[in-house]
Amino acid sequence: MIAMIHATLKTLSSYLANKTLSSVELTQAFLAQIDQFNSTLNAFIAVDYDKTLLEAKVADKRLAKGDFHPLTGIPIAIKDLFCHQGWKTTCCSTMLKNFISPYDAHVVEQCKKTNMVILGHTNMDEFAMGSSNEYSCYGPVKNPWNTDFTPGGSSGGSAASVAARLTPVALGTDTGGSIRQPASFCGITGLKPTYGLISRYGIIAFASSLDQCGPMAKTAEDCALLLNILAGFDERDSTSLARPFEDYTHHLTDSINGLKIGLPQEYFSEGLDPKVSDLIDKALKALTELGAQIVDINLPNTHLSIPAYYVIAPAEASANLARYDGVRFGHRASHYNDLIDLYEKSRAEGFGQEVKQRILIGTYVLSHGYYEAYYLKAQKVRRLIANDFQAAFEKCDVIATPVTPTAAFRLGERQNDPIKMYLSDIYTISVNLAGLPGISLPVGFINKLPIGMQFIGNYFAESRLLNVAHRLQQATNWHNQQPNL
């Protein structure tokens, strides 16, 4: 049974289909892992054994009938911002600490339709605002490779739970790198799909034009299997895109002979740890041995991604979080004098410091006299960044970059230096601004901490990204490494 917690989704699926293993047995194995290690990692903030085991029993009945999906009976963890009927969905914020969702997010519905088994909700930065998972009302998540270090954020709980084998797969969201950065820090694979490929219905919003759900798993193949059930049109989401069904596992093993991999010089300059660059070079060498070609490209507006993002994202956050006023739902101050006092006290008590800071920035850049000077200019820069990528894809098939400038940093190290904290997303943010897909996968270690590499594709090139990542994982063994808890 211990070996099962280290298996891929494909292996687990075959065991369930062949009746070598039941969903209840598999679920109990992961619940035992949560029991043993979650007190150390703080990756899960909500677990309900009775509900979870009941779902496993239902999955076993479907498996027994022989009419099942490849992911039927597979346990999954979900980030605590996906609405989940009957469960507290808190965004790890005091503002929503007692909110019980009356409905399921689209992606939760999709998991339930295939009878995947939901293990619980994972910890995150409050309202997904953070790069270290330290901004949570439940306390910080610890990195399984070294608990003195951050697992990354905001999907740090999902990343840590997969890395520590508390779950075989997890759902995360990525607004500026919040799937890929923690995937890199924790040594797993994380995919941020094309904006609109997966419905955002039922995802509690941070920045609506940037947020995107995606899979976090041990391997690219596992991500592909989960993406198969997550992707698809949803009329309840106005940004959801109608596209024909695509099997993202179909091209995993295709040859990459002749594939052109673009290297943007702007991503391999000052600020990047030379050791990270060396690991990426070794991974690229493995790909060239498989027939890939390396070409130099330029993304000249990359340096504008951080300032553009930290105008656009806080502006959208300010608008989205205006609904939390202490009147309709969420935290309400117990003592207040009038309606305005109720608003002020409820929001002051309910939101954490990082969220307040971003709301203030967003409100400022949207205010009269500053909208044109900041927000409108940031949107114009966003278009320039997207145009840079389109020009680059005329020369290459995929783009290879670092995920982060360094390995994971120590908990508390950057909390008083927001600029340094924000710079940890410098290589991921432009992907969200352009709405492109990106994937992070492990390519080595620095001081016993994992390092990830990012591949960026053109719109709807998820199959190509997963193909490249899978072929690299077939040629290397970094994805099979596991922390010694």
C-alpha positions as CSV (number, residue, x, y, z in Angstrom):
1,M,0.0,0.0,0.0
2,I,2.9,2.4,0.7
3,A,4.0,2.0,-2.9
4,M,0.6,3.2,-4.1
5,I,1.0,6.7,-2.8
6,H,4.0,7.1,-5.1
7,A,2.3,5.8,-8.2
8,T,1.2,7.8,-11.2
9,L,-2.4,8.3,-12.0
10,K,-2.1,5.9,-15.0
11,T,-0.8,3.2,-12.6
12,L,-3.4,3.9,-10.0
13,S,-6.1,3.9,-12.7
14,S,-5.0,0.4,-13.9
15,Y,-5.0,-1.0,-10.4
16,L,-8.5,0.3,-9.8
17,A,-9.8,-1.0,-13.1
18,N,-8.2,-4.4,-12.5
19,K,-9.7,-4.6,-8.9
20,T,-6.1,-5.0,-7.6
21,L,-7.0,-2.0,-5.3
22,S,-10.2,-0.4,-4.3
23,S,-10.9,3.3,-4.1
24,V,-11.6,3.0,-0.4
25,E,-8.2,1.4,0.2
26,L,-6.4,4.0,-1.9
27,T,-8.3,6.9,-0.2
28,Q,-7.5,5.5,3.2
29,A,-3.8,5.3,2.3
30,F,-3.8,9.0,1.4
31,L,-5.9,10.0,4.5
32,A,-3.3,8.2,6.6
33,Q,-0.6,10.3,4.9
34,I,-2.5,13.4,5.8
35,D,-2.9,12.2,9.4
36,Q,0.8,11.6,9.6
37,F,2.3,14.6,7.9
38,N,-0.2,17.5,7.7
39,S,0.5,18.7,11.2
40,T,4.0,19.4,10.1
41,L,3.2,20.8,6.6
42,N,-0.1,22.6,7.2
43,A,-1.0,21.8,3.6
44,F,-4.7,20.8,4.2
45,I,-7.0,23.1,6.1
46,A,-10.2,21.0,5.7
47,V,-10.6,17.2,5.7
48,D,-13.8,15.3,6.2
49,Y,-13.2,11.6,6.5
50,D,-16.8,10.5,6.4
51,K,-17.7,12.5,3.2
52,T,-14.5,11.4,1.5
53,L,-14.8,7.7,2.3
54,L,-18.5,7.9,1.2
55,E,-17.3,9.2,-2.2
56,A,-14.8,6.4,-2.4
57,K,-17.5,3.8,-1.8
58,V,-19.6,5.3,-4.5
59,A,-16.6,5.2,-6.9
60,D,-16.1,1.5,-6.1
61,K,-19.7,0.8,-7.0
62,R,-19.1,2.5,-10.4
63,L,-15.9,0.6,-10.9
64,A,-17.7,-2.7,-10.1
65,K,-20.3,-2.0,-12.8
66,G,-17.5,-1.6,-15.3
67,D,-18.8,1.8,-16.6
68,F,-16.1,4.2,-15.4
69,H,-13.7,6.9,-16.3
70,P,-9.9,6.5,-16.1
71,L,-9.9,8.8,-13.1
72,T,-12.8,7.2,-11.3
73,G,-11.9,6.5,-7.7
74,I,-8.7,8.6,-7.8
75,P,-8.3,10.9,-4.8
76,I,-7.8,14.7,-5.5
77,A,-7.2,17.8,-3.3
78,I,-8.6,21.2,-4.2
79,K,-7.4,24.6,-3.4
80,D,-9.6,26.4,-0.9
81,L,-11.1,28.9,-3.4
82,F,-13.1,26.4,-5.4
83,C,-16.7,26.5,-4.3
84,H,-17.5,23.1,-3.0
85,Q,-21.1,22.4,-1.9
86,G,-21.5,21.7,1.8
87,W,-17.9,22.5,2.6
88,K,-16.4,25.7,4.0
89,T,-14.8,27.6,1.2
90,T,-12.8,30.3,2.9
91,C,-10.0,31.5,0.5
92,C,-8.0,31.1,3.7
93,S,-9.4,34.5,4.8
94,T,-11.1,35.6,8.0
95,M,-13.5,37.3,5.7
96,L,-14.9,34.0,4.6
97,K,-13.9,31.7,7.5
98,N,-17.5,30.6,8.1
99,F,-18.8,30.6,4.5
100,I,-20.3,27.2,3.4
101,S,-20.7,27.1,-0.4
102,P,-24.2,26.3,-1.6
103,Y,-22.9,25.1,-5.0
104,D,-20.0,23.5,-6.8
105,A,-17.5,25.2,-9.0
106,H,-17.4,23.9,-12.6
107,V,-14.2,22.0,-12.1
108,V,-15.5,20.4,-8.9
109,E,-18.6,19.3,-10.8
110,Q,-16.3,17.7,-13.4
111,C,-14.3,15.8,-10.7
112,K,-17.6,14.6,-9.2
113,K,-19.0,13.5,-12.6
114,T,-16.0,11.1,-13.0
115,N,-16.3,10.0,-9.4
116,M,-12.9,11.3,-8.3
117,V,-12.6,11.4,-4.5
118,I,-12.1,14.8,-2.9
119,L,-9.7,14.5,0.0
120,G,-10.2,18.0,1.2
121,H,-9.2,21.7,0.8
122,T,-5.6,22.9,0.6
123,N,-4.1,25.9,2.2
124,M,-3.3,29.0,0.1
125,D,-2.4,32.7,0.3
126,E,-5.5,34.7,1.3
127,F,-7.6,35.3,-1.8
128,A,-4.7,33.9,-3.8
129,M,-2.6,37.0,-3.1
130,G,0.9,36.0,-2.4
131,S,4.0,34.1,-3.6
132,S,5.0,32.3,-0.4
133,N,1.8,30.9,1.2
134,E,2.5,32.9,4.3
135,Y,-0.6,35.1,3.9
136,S,-3.2,32.6,5.2
137,C,-5.4,32.9,8.2
138,Y,-4.5,29.3,8.9
139,G,-0.8,30.0,9.0
140,P,1.9,29.2,6.5
141,V,2.4,26.0,4.5
142,K,5.9,24.4,4.9
143,N,7.9,23.1,2.0
144,P,8.2,19.2,2.3
145,W,11.8,19.3,1.2
146,N,12.8,21.6,4.1
147,T,10.1,22.9,6.4
148,D,12.1,26.1,7.1
149,F,11.4,27.2,3.5
150,T,8.3,28.3,1.6
151,P,6.5,26.0,-0.8
152,G,5.6,29.0,-2.9
153,G,2.2,30.5,-3.4
154,S,-0.6,31.0,-3.8
155,S,-1.2,27.3,-4.5
156,G,1.4,26.3,-1.9
157,G,-0.9,23.9,-0.1
158,S,-1.7,22.0,-3.3
159,A,1.9,21.8,-4.4
160,A,3.1,20.7,-0.9
161,S,0.4,18.0,-0.7
162,V,1.4,16.5,-4.0
163,A,5.1,16.6,-3.3
164,A,4.6,15.0,0.1
165,R,2.3,12.3,-1.4
166,L,-0.7,13.5,0.7
167,T,-2.6,13.3,-2.6
168,P,-1.8,12.0,-6.1
169,V,-3.1,15.2,-7.8
170,A,-4.5,18.6,-6.9
171,L,-6.2,21.6,-8.3
172,G,-4.6,25.0,-8.2
173,T,-5.1,28.4,-9.7
174,D,-2.6,30.7,-11.4
175,T,-3.0,34.5,-11.6
176,G,0.6,35.4,-12.0
177,G,2.5,32.1,-11.5
178,S,0.6,30.6,-8.6
179,I,0.6,27.1,-10.0
180,R,4.0,27.1,-11.7
181,Q,6.1,28.8,-9.0
182,P,5.0,26.5,-6.1
183,A,5.3,23.5,-8.5
184,S,8.9,24.6,-9.0
185,F,9.6,25.1,-5.3
186,C,8.1,21.7,-4.4
187,G,9.5,19.6,-7.3
188,I,6.2,18.7,-9.0
189,T,4.6,19.4,-12.4
190,G,2.1,22.2,-12.7
191,L,0.2,23.4,-15.8
192,K,-1.4,26.9,-16.3
193,P,-3.7,26.4,-19.3
194,T,-4.7,29.0,-21.9
195,Y,-7.0,31.6,-20.4
196,G,-10.6,30.5,-21.1
197,L,-9.8,26.8,-21.6
198,I,-11.1,25.9,-18.2
199,S,-14.2,27.5,-16.7
200,R,-13.7,29.9,-13.9
201,Y,-17.3,29.4,-12.7
202,G,-17.3,28.9,-8.9
203,I,-13.7,30.1,-8.5
204,I,-13.6,32.9,-6.0
205,A,-12.1,35.7,-8.0
206,F,-8.8,37.5,-7.4
207,A,-8.2,39.1,-10.9
208,S,-10.8,37.9,-13.4
209,S,-8.8,38.5,-16.6
210,L,-5.8,36.6,-15.2
211,D,-7.1,33.8,-13.0
212,Q,-6.9,30.3,-14.5
213,C,-7.4,26.9,-12.9
214,G,-4.9,24.1,-13.7
215,P,-3.7,20.7,-12.6
216,M,-0.8,20.0,-10.2
217,A,0.6,16.5,-10.2
218,K,3.7,14.4,-10.1
219,T,4.1,14.2,-13.9
220,A,3.1,15.8,-17.2
221,E,1.1,12.7,-18.1
222,D,-0.9,13.0,-14.8
223,C,-1.6,16.7,-15.7
224,A,-2.8,15.6,-19.1
225,L,-5.2,13.1,-17.7
226,L,-6.7,15.6,-15.3
227,L,-6.8,18.3,-18.0
228,N,-9.0,16.0,-20.1
229,I,-11.8,16.3,-17.6
230,L,-11.3,20.0,-16.6
231,A,-11.2,21.6,-20.1
232,G,-14.4,22.4,-21.9
233,F,-17.0,25.1,-22.5
234,D,-19.2,26.3,-19.7
235,E,-22.0,28.7,-20.6
236,R,-22.0,30.1,-17.0
237,D,-18.6,31.6,-17.5
238,S,-18.6,34.4,-20.1
239,T,-14.8,33.9,-20.6
240,S,-15.1,30.2,-21.3
241,L,-14.2,29.2,-24.8
242,A,-16.0,26.7,-26.9
243,R,-13.6,24.2,-28.5
244,P,-13.8,20.6,-29.8
245,F,-12.8,18.0,-27.2
246,E,-9.1,17.3,-27.2
247,D,-7.4,14.2,-25.7
248,Y,-4.3,15.8,-24.0
249,T,-2.7,12.3,-23.6
250,H,-2.8,11.6,-27.3
251,H,0.4,13.3,-28.3
252,L,2.5,12.8,-25.2
253,T,5.0,10.4,-26.7
254,D,5.3,12.1,-30.1
255,S,8.8,12.7,-31.4
256,I,10.2,16.2,-30.7
257,N,12.8,15.8,-33.5
258,G,13.0,19.2,-35.2
259,L,11.1,21.0,-32.5
260,K,12.3,24.6,-32.1
261,I,12.7,25.8,-28.6
262,G,13.1,29.5,-28.1
263,L,15.4,31.0,-25.5
264,P,14.5,34.6,-24.6
265,Q,17.7,36.4,-23.7
266,E,15.7,38.7,-21.3
267,Y,15.0,35.7,-19.1
268,F,18.7,34.7,-18.7
269,S,20.2,37.9,-17.5
270,E,20.9,39.7,-14.3
271,G,19.0,38.4,-11.3
272,L,18.9,34.7,-12.3
273,D,20.9,32.4,-10.0
274,P,23.7,30.9,-12.2
275,K,23.0,27.5,-10.7
276,V,19.4,27.7,-12.0
277,S,20.7,28.6,-15.4
278,D,23.0,25.6,-15.3
279,L,20.2,23.1,-14.5
280,I,18.1,24.5,-17.4
281,D,21.1,24.2,-19.7
282,K,21.4,20.5,-18.8
283,A,17.6,19.9,-19.4
284,L,17.9,21.6,-22.8
285,K,20.8,19.4,-23.7
286,A,18.7,16.4,-22.9
287,L,16.0,17.8,-25.3
288,T,18.5,18.5,-28.1
289,E,19.7,14.8,-27.8
290,L,16.1,14.0,-28.6
291,G,16.3,16.1,-31.8
292,A,15.0,19.5,-30.5
293,Q,16.7,22.7,-31.8
294,I,17.5,25.8,-29.7
295,V,16.9,29.2,-31.2
296,D,17.5,32.6,-29.7
297,I,14.4,34.9,-29.4
298,N,13.7,38.2,-27.8
299,L,10.8,39.3,-25.6
300,P,11.8,43.0,-25.3
301,N,8.9,44.1,-23.1
302,T,9.5,41.4,-20.4
303,H,10.9,44.0,-18.0
304,L,7.5,45.8,-18.0
305,S,5.5,42.7,-16.9
306,I,5.9,43.2,-13.1
307,P,4.8,46.9,-13.1
308,A,1.9,46.2,-15.5
309,Y,0.8,43.2,-13.5
310,Y,0.9,45.1,-10.2
311,V,-1.4,47.7,-11.6
312,I,-3.9,45.4,-13.4
313,A,-4.2,42.6,-10.8
314,P,-4.8,44.9,-7.8
315,A,-7.3,47.0,-9.8
316,E,-9.3,43.8,-10.6
317,A,-8.9,42.6,-7.0
318,S,-10.2,45.9,-5.7
319,A,-13.4,45.5,-7.9
320,N,-13.9,41.8,-7.1
321,L,-13.4,42.2,-3.3
322,A,-15.8,45.2,-3.1
323,R,-18.6,42.6,-2.6
324,Y,-17.3,41.7,0.9
325,D,-18.9,44.5,2.8
326,G,-20.3,42.8,5.9
327,V,-23.9,42.9,4.7
328,R,-24.6,40.0,2.4
329,F,-22.1,37.4,3.3
330,G,-18.7,37.0,4.9
331,H,-17.4,38.5,8.1
332,R,-19.5,41.2,9.8
333,A,-18.1,43.4,12.6
334,S,-20.0,42.8,15.9
335,H,-20.0,46.5,16.9
336,Y,-20.6,49.4,14.5
337,N,-22.4,52.8,14.6
338,D,-23.8,53.1,11.1
339,L,-23.6,51.5,7.6
340,I,-20.3,53.1,6.7
341,D,-18.8,52.1,10.0
342,L,-20.1,48.5,9.3
343,Y,-18.3,48.5,5.9
344,E,-15.1,49.9,7.3
345,K,-14.9,47.6,10.4
346,S,-16.0,44.5,8.7
347,R,-13.4,44.9,5.9
348,A,-10.6,46.0,8.3
349,E,-11.2,42.9,10.5
350,G,-11.9,40.4,7.7
351,F,-9.0,41.1,5.3
352,G,-5.3,40.5,6.0
353,Q,-2.5,43.0,5.5
354,E,-1.5,41.8,2.0
355,V,-5.0,41.9,0.7
356,K,-5.7,45.3,2.1
357,Q,-2.5,46.6,0.5
358,R,-3.5,45.3,-2.9
359,I,-7.1,46.7,-2.5
360,L,-5.7,50.1,-1.7
361,I,-3.3,50.0,-4.7
362,G,-6.1,48.9,-7.0
363,T,-8.6,51.5,-5.8
364,Y,-5.9,54.2,-6.3
365,V,-5.1,53.2,-9.9
366,L,-8.8,53.1,-10.8
367,S,-9.6,56.4,-9.2
368,H,-10.5,59.6,-11.1
369,G,-7.3,61.2,-12.5
370,Y,-5.2,58.1,-12.2
371,Y,-7.1,55.6,-14.4
372,E,-5.6,56.9,-17.6
373,A,-2.1,57.4,-16.0
374,Y,-1.8,53.9,-14.6
375,Y,-4.5,51.4,-15.4
376,L,-5.0,52.3,-19.1
377,K,-1.2,52.4,-19.7
378,A,-0.8,49.0,-18.0
379,Q,-3.4,47.5,-20.4
380,K,-1.5,48.9,-23.4
381,V,1.7,47.4,-22.0
382,R,-0.1,44.1,-21.7
383,R,-0.9,44.2,-25.4
384,L,2.8,44.8,-26.2
385,I,3.8,41.8,-24.1
386,A,1.3,39.6,-25.9
387,N,2.5,40.9,-29.3
388,D,6.1,40.0,-28.3
389,F,5.1,36.4,-27.7
390,Q,3.3,36.2,-31.1
391,A,6.4,37.5,-32.8
392,A,8.5,34.9,-31.0
393,F,6.3,32.0,-32.0
394,E,7.0,32.8,-35.6
395,K,10.5,31.6,-34.9
396,C,9.9,28.7,-32.4
397,D,7.4,26.2,-31.3
398,V,7.8,26.5,-27.5
399,I,9.7,28.9,-25.3
400,A,11.9,27.6,-22.5
401,T,12.6,29.8,-19.4
402,P,13.3,29.6,-15.7
403,V,10.3,29.5,-13.4
404,T,11.9,31.5,-10.6
405,P,15.2,33.3,-10.2
406,T,16.2,31.2,-7.2
407,A,15.3,28.1,-5.3
408,A,12.7,28.4,-2.5
409,F,13.4,31.1,0.1
410,R,13.1,30.8,3.8
411,L,9.8,31.5,5.5
412,G,9.7,35.1,6.7
413,E,12.7,36.1,4.6
414,R,10.8,38.3,2.2
415,Q,7.7,39.4,4.2
416,N,9.1,42.8,4.9
417,D,10.4,43.3,1.4
418,P,7.4,43.2,-1.0
419,I,9.5,44.1,-4.1
420,K,11.8,41.1,-3.6
421,M,8.7,38.9,-2.9
422,Y,7.0,40.1,-6.1
423,L,10.2,39.5,-8.2
424,S,9.9,35.8,-7.5
425,D,7.2,35.8,-10.1
426,I,9.1,37.7,-12.7
427,Y,9.3,34.8,-15.2
428,T,5.7,33.7,-14.9
429,I,3.6,36.9,-14.8
430,S,4.0,37.7,-18.5
431,V,2.3,34.4,-19.4
432,N,-0.8,35.4,-17.5
433,L,-0.8,38.9,-19.0
434,A,-0.8,37.3,-22.5
435,G,-3.3,34.6,-21.6
436,L,-0.8,31.8,-22.8
437,P,-0.3,28.3,-21.4
438,G,2.8,27.5,-19.4
439,I,4.1,24.4,-17.6
440,S,6.6,23.9,-14.8
441,L,8.5,20.7,-14.3
442,P,11.4,19.7,-12.1
443,V,14.9,19.7,-13.5
444,G,17.2,19.4,-10.5
445,F,18.1,20.6,-7.1
446,I,20.1,23.4,-5.5
447,N,21.1,22.9,-1.8
448,K,18.6,20.0,-1.7
449,L,15.7,22.2,-2.8
450,P,13.9,21.5,-6.1
451,I,14.2,23.7,-9.2
452,G,11.7,23.9,-12.0
453,M,11.9,24.8,-15.7
454,Q,9.1,26.5,-17.6
455,F,7.8,25.9,-21.1
456,I,5.5,28.4,-22.7
457,G,3.3,27.7,-25.6
458,N,1.1,29.6,-28.0
459,Y,-2.7,29.7,-27.4
460,F,-4.2,26.2,-27.0
461,A,-0.8,24.5,-27.3
462,E,-1.3,22.5,-24.2
463,S,-0.7,19.2,-26.0
464,R,2.6,20.4,-27.3
465,L,3.7,21.6,-23.9
466,L,2.7,18.3,-22.3
467,N,4.5,16.4,-25.1
468,V,7.8,18.3,-24.5
469,A,7.5,18.0,-20.7
470,H,6.7,14.2,-21.0
471,R,9.6,13.5,-23.3
472,L,11.9,15.3,-20.9
473,Q,10.6,13.4,-18.0
474,Q,11.1,10.1,-19.9
475,A,14.7,11.1,-20.3
476,T,15.3,12.3,-16.7
477,N,14.3,11.2,-13.2
478,W,13.8,14.5,-11.3
479,H,10.0,14.0,-11.2
480,N,10.5,10.7,-9.3
481,Q,12.4,12.3,-6.5
482,Q,10.5,12.6,-3.2
483,P,11.1,14.5,0.1
484,N,12.3,12.6,3.1
485,L,9.7,13.6,5.7
